[in-house]
Amino acid sequence: MTPEYEAYARSPHSNVACVECHVNPGAAGVIKSKWNGLHMVAGLVAGSYSRPIVAGHGDLPAARDTCQHCHAPQRFKLDKVKLFAHYDLDKDNTPKWNAMLLRLGGLNPKTRQWQGIHWHANPDNEIRFEVLDPEISKIGKVTLVSKGQVVAEFVPKEGGQKPIAVRTMDCIDCHNRPTHTFDYTAKAAVERAIFAGAIDPKTPFIAEVSVGLLSKTEAPRDGAEAWFQNALPAAYQAKHPEVKPDPRALSDAARALATLYRWDVFPEMGLTWNRHHSNTGHKAEGLDNPGCFRCHDGAHEATLEGGKKKKLSQDCEKCHAGLAFDEDPAKFDDTLASMIPGAN
């Protein structure tokens, strides 16, 4: 459990006890937990536990019994602007940032209508779906029930796969990693470090070289910083001998890469890049996780009264609006520019 514990310890929920999320309330929850614990002990003794550890579709309590003790789904959330920093793997580490207005929504107190991303939390609606794999990355038929009446059944074009379960949509079907969070790719980790200022983007080719080194899983975890301190100059010498980067900038970058490596890569547990995903988004470059597109893939279609066909919506504007795409942050207007770390 080392990867999961370390991720938990640096998460926003680090002051929340594990059992508050992983054990159902009441005597039944305790009994189930203890019984599951016996299986864990047996797996530990036999060495037969999965690597990495994964939570299956029925392993976590419902959000109403855990998350909603603190988080109220009916509370309306205002739109939120978020920056997504990306960098080309070129000499100048060319920044190409996206700015999105996230329509979080919920129950609008003025219109009394559910809207935005949290439309899914409307208690009058029930969304049932067929689970096709243990990690709920593939979804079969989706059924929308409103006030007890079936409204529509959205069936994927490529049907026929027998479901392993039928599940009612819950907060954790999107917020599936609210605590045990990992970077999905080496490039995403490096971009986050550059955005935060831990790696200097003025160092030529630093994004390219960093991504190349961080993508490997051969560094020893206990000696990761020393490994990156040696590997980073050697990589420059091999790939870009004409470049003479500042030694201090390289040392800072090596330190940052070692931290990212220790956070995200646990070879002995089979945990490397592109393994643990968050479903609070959708497929992007370098990711094989569909997230929202598990349902909103353009392939789930319902037949309504009169034979009319309707697909699960792919209207991007219902969930977010693009404010900037692949743009140089130096050209942002004052509002977006003020959100850049260190801008103030």
C-alpha positions in Angstrom: 0.0 0.0 0.0 3.0 2.3 -0.1 2.1 4.1 -3.3 -1.5 4.7 -2.1 -0.4 5.8 1.4 2.2 8.3 0.1 -0.3 9.8 -2.3 -2.9 10.0 0.5 -0.4 11.7 2.8 0.2 14.6 0.4 -3.5 14.9 -0.7 -6.1 17.5 0.4 -7.8 14.7 2.3 -4.7 13.7 4.4 -6.5 14.7 7.6 -9.4 12.4 6.8 -9.0 8.9 8.3 -8.9 6.1 5.8 -11.9 4.3 7.3 -14.1 7.3 6.8 -13.9 6.7 3.0 -13.2 3.0 2.8 -15.6 1.6 5.4 -19.4 1.8 5.3 -20.9 3.2 8.4 -22.6 0.9 10.9 -22.0 -2.7 12.1 -22.5 -4.1 8.6 -19.7 -1.9 7.2 -17.3 -3.0 10.0 -18.0 -6.7 9.5 -17.5 -6.3 5.7 -14.3 -4.5 6.3 -12.9 -7.1 8.7 -13.9 -9.9 6.3 -12.1 -8.1 3.5 -9.1 -7.6 5.7 -8.8 -11.4 6.1 -8.5 -11.7 2.3 -5.9 -9.0 2.3 -3.8 -10.8 5.0 -4.1 -14.0 3.0 -3.0 -12.2 -0.2 -0.1 -10.6 1.7 1.2 -13.9 3.0 0.8 -15.7 -0.3 2.1 -12.7 -2.3 -1.0 -12.9 -4.5 -2.2 -9.3 -4.2 -2.6 -7.3 -7.4 0.2 -5.0 -8.5 -0.7 -2.2 -8.5 -3.5 -2.2 -6.0 -6.8 -1.2 -7.7 -10.3 -0.6 -6.4 -12.9 -2.6 -8.2 -16.5 -1.4 -9.0 -17.9 -2.6 -5.7 -15.1 -2.0 -3.4 -15.9 1.6 -2.2 -18.9 2.7 -0.2 -21.4 5.0 -1.9 -20.6 8.7 -1.7 -23.8 9.5 0.2 -22.3 7.4 3.1 -18.8 9.1 3.0 -18.1 12.1 0.8 -21.4 13.8 1.4 -20.8 14.1 5.1 -18.7 17.1 4.0 -19.5 17.8 0.4 -23.1 18.8 -0.4 -24.0 17.8 -4.0 -27.0 20.2 -4.1 -24.8 23.2 -3.4 -24.4 25.3 -6.5 -20.8 25.7 -7.7 -19.9 28.9 -9.6 -18.0 28.6 -12.9 -14.3 28.2 -12.4 -11.4 29.2 -14.7 -8.5 26.7 -14.9 -5.2 26.9 -16.7 -3.7 23.8 -18.4 0.0 24.4 -19.1 1.6 22.4 -22.0 5.1 22.8 -23.5 6.4 21.7 -26.8 9.4 19.3 -26.7 11.6 21.8 -28.6 14.6 24.0 -27.8 12.5 26.8 -26.4 10.1 24.6 -24.5 7.4 26.6 -26.3 4.4 27.2 -24.0 1.0 26.3 -25.4 -1.5 26.8 -22.7 -5.2 26.2 -22.6 -7.6 28.1 -20.4 -11.0 26.6 -19.7 -14.1 27.9 -18.0 -15.5 24.9 -16.1 -19.3 25.0 -15.7 -19.4 23.1 -12.4 -23.0 24.0 -11.7 -25.5 22.0 -9.7 -28.9 23.2 -8.5 -29.1 26.8 -9.7 -30.8 28.7 -6.8 -32.4 31.2 -9.2 -33.8 28.9 -11.8 -34.1 25.8 -9.6 -32.7 23.8 -12.5 -29.8 21.5 -12.4 -27.1 22.5 -14.8 -23.4 22.1 -15.7 -21.2 19.2 -14.8 -23.1 18.5 -11.6 -26.3 18.0 -13.5 -25.4 14.4 -12.8 -26.0 14.9 -9.1 -29.7 15.7 -9.5 -31.5 13.5 -6.9 -34.6 13.3 -9.1 -32.5 11.5 -11.7 -31.0 8.0 -11.5 -28.3 7.0 -14.0 -27.8 3.2 -14.2 -25.1 1.7 -16.4 -23.6 -1.6 -17.3 -20.1 -2.2 -16.0 -18.0 -4.1 -18.5 -14.6 -4.3 -16.7 -13.5 -4.2 -13.0 -12.1 -0.7 -13.2 -15.2 0.8 -14.8 -13.3 2.0 -17.8 -15.8 0.5 -20.2 -19.5 1.1 -20.0 -22.3 -0.7 -21.7 -26.0 0.4 -21.7 -26.8 3.6 -19.9 -30.3 4.0 -18.5 -31.7 7.4 -17.4 -34.5 7.2 -14.9 -36.3 10.4 -13.8 -38.7 10.4 -10.9 -39.0 6.7 -11.1 -39.7 6.5 -14.8 -37.3 5.2 -17.4 -36.6 8.1 -19.8 -34.2 6.5 -22.2 -31.8 3.6 -22.6 -28.6 4.5 -24.4 -27.0 1.4 -26.0 -23.4 1.5 -27.4 -23.1 0.6 -31.1 -20.7 -2.2 -30.3 -22.9 -4.1 -27.9 -23.0 -7.7 -27.0 -20.5 -7.8 -24.2 -21.9 -9.3 -21.1 -21.8 -6.8 -18.1 -20.2 -7.9 -14.9 -22.5 -5.6 -12.9 -25.1 -2.9 -13.2 -24.3 0.2 -11.2 -26.1 3.4 -10.2 -23.9 6.4 -11.0 -22.2 7.9 -7.9 -19.9 10.8 -7.3 -16.9 8.5 -7.2 -17.6 7.4 -10.8 -16.1 10.7 -11.9 -14.2 11.7 -8.7 -12.6 8.3 -8.6 -9.2 9.5 -7.3 -10.0 12.4 -4.9 -7.1 11.4 -2.7 -4.8 8.8 -4.2 -3.7 11.1 -7.1 -0.9 10.3 -9.6 0.4 12.0 -12.7 -0.9 10.1 -15.7 2.2 10.6 -18.0 5.8 11.7 -17.6 5.0 14.7 -19.9 2.1 15.7 -17.7 4.3 15.5 -14.6 7.1 17.6 -16.2 4.6 20.2 -17.4 3.2 20.5 -13.9 6.7 21.0 -12.5 7.5 23.7 -15.1 4.1 25.4 -14.4 4.9 25.5 -10.7 8.4 26.9 -11.2 10.3 23.8 -10.1 11.9 23.4 -13.5 13.2 26.5 -15.4 11.6 26.7 -18.9 14.4 29.0 -20.0 16.8 26.0 -20.0 16.9 24.8 -23.6 15.4 21.4 -24.3 14.6 20.9 -20.6 11.1 19.6 -21.3 12.3 17.1 -23.9 15.2 15.8 -21.9 13.2 15.7 -18.6 10.3 13.7 -20.2 12.8 11.3 -21.7 14.5 10.6 -18.4 11.3 10.5 -16.3 9.6 8.0 -18.7 12.2 5.4 -17.7 11.7 3.2 -14.7 15.2 2.2 -14.1 16.1 4.8 -11.4 16.4 3.4 -7.9 13.8 5.0 -5.7 16.1 5.3 -2.7 18.8 7.0 -4.7 16.5 8.8 -7.3 18.0 12.3 -6.8 21.6 11.1 -7.3 20.5 9.2 -10.3 18.8 12.2 -11.9 21.7 14.5 -10.9 24.0 12.3 -13.0 21.6 11.3 -15.8 20.4 14.8 -16.7 23.9 16.2 -17.7 24.6 12.9 -19.4 21.4 13.2 -21.4 22.3 16.7 -22.6 25.7 15.5 -23.6 24.3 12.7 -25.6 21.3 14.5 -27.2 22.3 18.1 -27.3 26.1 18.4 -26.9 25.9 22.0 -28.3 23.9 23.2 -25.4 25.6 24.2 -22.2 22.8 24.6 -19.6 23.3 26.3 -16.3 24.5 23.7 -13.8 22.3 25.2 -11.0 19.2 25.0 -13.3 20.0 21.3 -14.1 20.5 20.5 -10.4 17.2 22.1 -9.5 15.5 20.2 -12.4 17.1 16.9 -11.3 15.8 17.4 -7.7 12.3 18.1 -9.1 12.4 15.0 -11.4 13.5 12.8 -8.5 10.5 14.0 -6.5 8.1 13.3 -9.4 9.6 9.9 -9.9 9.2 9.0 -6.2 5.6 10.2 -6.3 4.5 8.4 -9.4 6.8 5.4 -10.1 6.8 2.2 -8.0 8.3 -0.5 -10.2 8.0 -3.2 -7.5 4.2 -2.6 -7.4 3.8 -2.4 -11.2 2.8 1.3 -10.9 4.3 3.4 -13.7 2.9 5.9 -16.1 -0.6 5.8 -17.6 -1.9 3.4 -15.0 -4.1 5.2 -12.4 -6.4 7.7 -14.0 -8.9 10.3 -12.9 -12.2 10.3 -14.6 -12.9 14.1 -14.0 -11.9 14.8 -17.6 -11.6 13.0 -20.8 -9.1 11.5 -23.3 -6.3 13.8 -24.2 -2.9 13.5 -25.9 -0.8 10.7 -24.3 -3.7 9.3 -22.3 -5.7 6.1 -23.0 -8.3 6.9 -20.3 -11.6 8.0 -21.8 -13.0 9.6 -18.6 -16.3 11.3 -19.5 -16.2 9.7 -22.9 -16.9 6.3 -21.4 -20.6 7.4 -21.8 -20.4 10.5 -23.9 -18.5 8.8 -26.7 -21.0 9.5 -29.5 -21.7 5.7 -29.7 -24.3 5.4 -27.0 -27.7 5.9 -28.7 -31.3 5.6 -27.5 -34.5 5.0 -29.5 -37.2 7.3 -28.3 -41.0 7.2 -28.9 -41.8 7.4 -32.6 -38.4 5.8 -33.5 -36.4 9.0 -33.1 -32.8 8.4 -32.3 -30.9 10.4 -29.6 -27.2 10.1 -28.6 -25.8 10.9 -25.2 -24.8 14.6 -25.5 -21.3 15.6 -26.7 -22.1 19.3 -26.3 -18.8 20.6 -24.9 -20.3 23.9 -23.9 -22.6 22.3 -21.3 -19.5 21.4 -19.2 -16.9 23.9 -20.2 -16.0 26.8 -22.5 -12.7 27.4 -24.1 -11.1 30.7 -23.3 -7.7 30.1 -24.9 -6.3 27.2 -26.9 -2.5 26.4 -27.4 -1.7 30.0 -26.6 1.4 31.7 -25.4 0.7 32.8 -21.8 2.7 35.9 -22.4 -0.2 37.0 -24.7 -3.0 36.3 -22.1 -5.2 39.2 -21.2 -4.8 40.7 -17.7 -7.5 38.4 -16.1 -5.8 35.1 -17.2 -2.3 36.5 -16.8 -3.1 37.2 -13.1 -3.7 33.5 -12.6 -0.2 32.4 -13.6 1.9 31.3 -10.6 4.3 34.1 -9.6 2.4 36.7 -11.6 1.7 38.8 -8.5 
